Amino acid sequence: MLNHSFAVMAYKDSPYLPQCLDSLLAQSVKSHIYLATSTPSEYITTLSKKYGIDLYITDPGLGIAHDWNFSLHAAKTKYVTLAHQDDLYAPEYAANCYRACEKFKNTLICFTDYDEILDHKKRSKTLLLITKKIMLRTFLPIKYQTRSKIRKHILLATGCPIAAPSVMYNLEQLRDFKFSAAMSINMDWDAWNRLAGKEGSFVYVPKVLLTHRIHPGSATTAGLKANLRQQEDLIMFKRYWPDFIAKKLAKIYSRSYKSNEEKPDVS
């Protein structure tokens, strides 16, 4: 068994949660798996018993950042992945990321490429996915990792190419780390921005090892409809650029979100 945990963040009664758990149990090398939730229910409890995994419950109504922090620090292993309940993980995800993390003594986070599933059909060539892959391979060209604070910040200055559900965290390096409650959608981008200023490596595995599900009930979709994502994108761009440039970048960046509303090609 790897010195790694999957913390499955369960929110309400997602019909996709069993598929997520199945993908974690199908990993080529076993990790510890547990459920963490602020919305306990008979459905979630039944699944934890069915799959024989631990269930950790925190207080409700304290916000997404609190839920993520609770899930992250419930782990008793060196590494942990915050698995989003609607997503699917390739069988080699844990083995590949663990091996990549262990190459460097001071790894902060390790992350992978991903594809998407919409209306039960996978897709990998949307504008957003292609752009993120180009960004990662451009700014992490040497052994697919960097310890340079400048290079880490450059990677994040024109958008957030790091998919949060794909990230494996090194808790030995991140004991005091917490997601910020100041963000409701871009908690991940904000987190990478803060971690970029910390000593340690960002490590990239250039393989599609995660499938992110897009559906009307997802937090991403809800955030886009409420315009929260766009507002928080502007906040993040302003950390790197003067206002007039930040506004233009945010406007350009928002066009890539149209893929969250597109239907897959059925021809």
N, C-alpha and C positions, 0 to 999 in steps of 0.2 A: 504493500500500500504506500502511495506517495504521501509525503509530508504536506498535504494539500487538502483543502476543504472546498466544497461547493455550498455556498450559502444561498438557498433558493428563497428569494424574496416574494412571498405569497401575499397578494392583496385581493381581498374578497374571494369570490369563487370562480376563478378563471377556468374555462373549459379546456384550456391548452396546458394547464399545469401537469396533468399526467404524462403528456408527450414530452415535456421538458424533463421530468423525472426519469422517464424511460431512456432518454438520450444520455443522462448522467450515469445511469446504472450500466449503460452499454459501453462505457469508456474502456479502452484497451488496458489501462492500469487503474486500479481502484483508488478512489479518494473518499474522504469522509464527506457525507452528505447530510445536510440538515435544512429544515424549513424555519423561516423566521417571519413573523407576521405581527401586525398591529390590528388586524381584523380577524380574530379567531372565529371559526365556525365549525359546524359539524362536518362540513365538506373537507376542510383542511385537516382536521383531526383524523378523519377517516382515512385520508390519503397517507398521512404520516404513519398510521398503524399498518395500512396495507403494504407500504413500501419498507416498513421497518426502519424508519429514519426519525431522528430527534426533531422535536418541535419546540421552538423558543418563541415566547409571546411577550411583547412589550406593550406599553400603554398606548391607547389609541389617540388620534387627533393631535399628535405632536409634530407632524410634518414629514415630508419625504426624506429630508436630510437626516432627521432623527432615526427613521426606519432603516436607512442605509447604514448609518453609523452603528446602530444596534446589530444589524446583520453582519457587518464586517468584523466587529470586535467580539462577537460570540464565538468566533473560530478559535480552536485550540492548536492549530497547526501553523507552521511557518508561512505558508502561502494560502491564499483564499481567493476564490472567484465569486463575485456577486452575480449569481445567475438570475436573469429576469425570467419570470414564470411563463412567458409566452414564447420564449426562444428555444432553439435546438442547438445542441453541441455535437460536433463531429466526434467520432470515437477516439480520434487521436489528439483531441484538444488538450487534455490534461498532460499527457505524456510529452507532447511537443513543447508546451509552454513551460512545464517544469524543467525540462532539459535546457531550454533557452535561459531560464532564470538562473540556473545553477552554474552557467558558464561564467557569470560575473558575481563577485562577492558582494557588490553593493547595488544589486538590482532593486529599483523602486517598484516599477510596474512592467509587466510584459503584456503585449496585446497582439491581435491577429487581424487578418482580413476577414470580411464577412460577406454573405449574400443575404437576400431577403426572400420572404414568402408572402405573397398577397393573393387572396382568394385561392389558396391551396396550390399555387404555382410559384416555383422558385424563379428568381431573376437576379442577374449579377452585372448587368450592363446599364444601369441607370446613370444619369449624369453625376449624381451624388456619389455613388459607389466608385465610379471611374476616377473622379476627382480626388477622393480620399486616397485611393491606391497610388495615384501619381504623387500626391503630397508625401506619403510615407516613404516611397521608394526614392524620391528626390532628396529628401532631407535626412534620411537614415541610410545612406548608401554603403557605409563601411561596417561590415559585419552586422548590419541591421540593428545597430544600437548606438547610443551616444551618452556620454557622461557630461558633455559640454552644456553648461547652463544656457549659453547663447544659442547653441543649435537647438536645444529643446524649446526655447522660446520662439525661435524662427519657425519651427514646425507648427506652432500654435497661432502664429500671428495672422494667418489668412483664413482661419477656420479651425474646426476641431475634427481631425481625421481619425482620432482614436475612439473606437466603439466601446462604450462603457461595459456592455455585457461580456466583451471578449477579454477584459482586463484581469490578469492575475496579479494580486497585490502581495508584496513581501512585508509581512507584519513585523518582522524583526527590524526593518528599516522605518516602519510607519506606525510605531506604537502610539504616538501622540496625534496621529493624523485624524482629522474629522472633516466630513463634508460640510459645506457652509449652508446654514439655513437662510442665508440672504438670497439664495437661488432656489427656484422651484422647478426649472427645466434644465438649465445649464450647470447643474451641480458637478457634472463630470468635467466639462471644459474648465470651469473655475478650479477644480481640484488639480487638473494637469498643469494649469498655469502656476499654481502655488508649488506643486511638486517640482516644476521645472527649475525653480530657484534653490532646490535642495541638492546636496551632494548625493550622487547616485545615478544609475543608468535607467534610461528608457530602452526597453528591448522589444523588438518587433519580429514576429514570426510571419513571414510573407506567404501565408497559406489561408485559404478560406476554411475556418474551423468553427464558425458560428453562423447560424441562420437566424436572422432577426425577423420576427413576425410583425407585419403591419396590419392593423385592424382598427375599427372605429373606437374600440374601448381602450386603446393603448394610451399611455401618458403622453407619448410624443404627438399622437394625433390630436388629443385634447388640447395640448399646449399650443399647437399650431392654430387651431380654431379660435382659441382665446387670444391669440397674438402674443402670448407670453414668450414663446421661443424667439420671435423676432426682436422683442424688447430686450431680452437678455443677451441675444447675439450682439446688439449694439453696445451694451455694457462691456462685453468682453473685448470687442474690437477697440473700444476706447482705451483699454489698458495698453494697447500697442501703438495706436495711431492718433493723430490729431482728429478733432471732431469731424471735419469735412471729409476726410478720407475714411474714417470709421463708418460714417453714414452711407457712403457709396459702397463700401465692402459689404455692409449689412444688407443693403438692397440687392446686390448681386447674389449674395449667399442665399437670400430668401427664395430665389428662383429655383434652387435645387430641391426645395421642399415640395415642389409640385409633384414629384414622383411618389409622395405619400398619398396622393389623391388619385393617381393613375390606376387604371385597370390593366391587368396583364394582357399581353397579346394572345388572343385565342384563335388566331388564324392557323 
